[in-house]
Amino acid sequence: AISISSSSVRNILRRHGIPPAPHRGRGHDEPNALVMTTDEARNADTVAIDFCHAVVGTGETGSPLRAAHVLIAIHLISRVAMVVGVTTGKPNADFMARCAVTLTGPDGFLPAHQATKIRMDHDNIFSPAFRANLTGVTVERTAVRCPWQNGHAERFVKTLKFGILRKAIWENETSLRLGCDLFIQHYLTERPHQALDGRTPVPPATP
């Protein structure tokens, strides 16, 4: 006999659009329907953002290294992620305003995923002016010193750090952005995700 866990059974049923036992066969069955839990339904319209950091050089011998700030965003239900912006200086009002447009503008990340909520922590970088520039969405802020409330973004930051950011001292902001974009492409189309039953967030163009 082969033993499998209850979570494996749940994932198999969900993958084939089969509702949980209490509702099965009672008019709730829909072919190929995605059965979502309460948390999943809540996450379907939510994008989380957070900052991570990398070490960047100046290109000059003997010059001190600098810390670069990388703003990331991740759509919670699909696990699709992107680098919103990179800066080697302290994120100022102009930089954050550009990031707000990238997130919520007409061609922004949230509209592309039909997301209406954006989650962030209480970092002072996410100022009232920045939040005011996030047009057409609801801003959710985690409680102070509660990083687990933004767990999806925190986990992706760790993936980005160990996957690419800590593997080099980047020559400049341009090389850092290129490295991040290449890793994001790998993350979306090649790296299997346990939360997606081993699939990738975006199907690869070729097998």
N, C-alpha and C positions, 0 to 999 in steps of 0.2 A: 504494500500500500504506500501511496505517496501522500505525505502530509503537507498542506499549504496553510498559510496564516489567513486569518479573517480579512486582513487588509488586502492580501492578494486577491481574494474572492471579490472584495468590494471593487477593486480596480478593474478586474475582468468584467464584472457586470456593468460598471460605468462605461467602459470602453465600447461595449456593445449596446448601450442605450437601454439597459434593463433596470427598471426602478427597484428600490429596496423592497423587501418582502411585504411590509404592511400595505403598500400601494400596488403591488404587482397584480395585474388582472382585474383592477377595479376602475378601469377607464382612464388610468394615468399613463398607460404604455404608449409610447410614440416611437416608431422605428427610427433608429440612428439618432435618438435624442441624447444630449449630454445631460446626465443626471448630476446636478450640482448640490453640494452640501450648503448649509447656511453661510459658512465662511467663504466658500467659493463664489456664491452668488454676490456676496458683499464685495469681494475682491475683483469681480469682473469689470467694474467701472472705476477702478482705483489704480493710480500710478504713484509709486513711492520715489523719493529723491534723497540723495545724501552726498556728502563730500568724501573723497579720499585724497591721498597725497602721494607725491613721487619726488625723487631727488633729481634736479636738473642742473647741468653745468652752465657756464657762461660762454664757453668756447674760447676762453683766454687762459693761458698758463698761469697758475698761481692764484686765480680768482676763486673766491669762495663759492661753494655750492648753494643752491637755492631750493626752497620747497615749492613745488607746483601744486595747485589746487585743481582737482578734477571733479566736476559735478556729473553724477550719473543719474539715470532714471530707469525704472523697471516697471513694466505692466504686470501686475501681480498674477493674473490668471494665466496669461500666455507665456510669461517669463521672457518676453521680448525686452531687451535692454538697449540703451544707447548712452554714449558720452555726450552730455549736453554742452559742456564747455570746459576749456582748459585755460588756466592763466598762471603765469609764474609770479605775479604780484598778488597782493591781497585782493580778494574779490571785492571790487568796488561797485558803486551804484550802476555805472554804465555796463559793466560785465554782467551783473545780475539782471539788468533790464533786457539785455540780449538773450540771456538764458530763459527769461520769462516768455519772450516771443517764440523761442525754439520749442518751448513746452506747450504753449496754449495759443499760438498764432494760428491763422487759417490753415497753414500746412504743418502745424506743430505735432508733437508726439502724442499728446492726449487726444486731439481730434482724430488722429489717424487710427486710434484704438477705441474710439467712442467712449473714452473715459471722461467722467465728470467730477472726479475727486482726486486730489493730490495730497499725499501724506509726507510730512517732514518732521524733523525733531525741533528742539528749541534753541538751536544754534543761532547766535546773534546775526550771522550772515543772512539768515532768512528774515530779513527786516520787514517792518510794516510796508515800506515802499515796494519791496519785491513782491510781497503777497498781494498788494493792491494791483500789481501789473499782471497777475495771473487771472486773466479775464475769462468769465464764463464757466468757472469751476469752483468747487467747494474745497476750501483748504482745511485739512485735518492735521492737527499738531499732536505729537505724542506727549505724554506726561514727562516732566523733568526727570532726567536720569533713568529713563525706562527704554533703553535701546531695543529691547525685545518687541516693543510695540511697532517698531519699524523693521521687523526681522528680515523681510525680503530684501530690502535695500542693504541692510547690514551684511547679509550673506553674500550678495553680489559684490559688494566692496571687497570682502575677503577673497572671493574668486578672482577679481581683477588684480588685487595686490599680489597674490601668490602665482597667478597665471602669467603676469607680464610686468607689473610696475616695479617689483622688487628684483627683477632679473637684470637690471641695468641702471647705470647712471646716465640719464638721457642728455643728449647733446644740447638740445634746446626745446622750446615749446612745440615747434613743428614736428620734431621727431617723436616726442611724447604723444602727440595727438595721432600721428600715423601708427605708432605701436598700439595704442588703445583701439583704434578703428580696426586694425587687422585682428586683434584678439576678439573684439566684438563679433566680427564676421565668423570666426571660428566658434565662438560661443553660441551663435544663433543657428549655424548650419551644420556643424560637425560634432559638437559636444553633446552626448546624450544626457537627458535630465531625468532624474529619478521621479520627480513630481509629475512628469509628463509620460510616465510609463516607458522610459528609455528613448522617447522620441526627441527630436530637436525642436526648438521653438519655431524655426522656419525650415520647411522642407528644402534640402539641398537641390540645386539646379540639376545636378547629375548624381546618380547613385554613387 
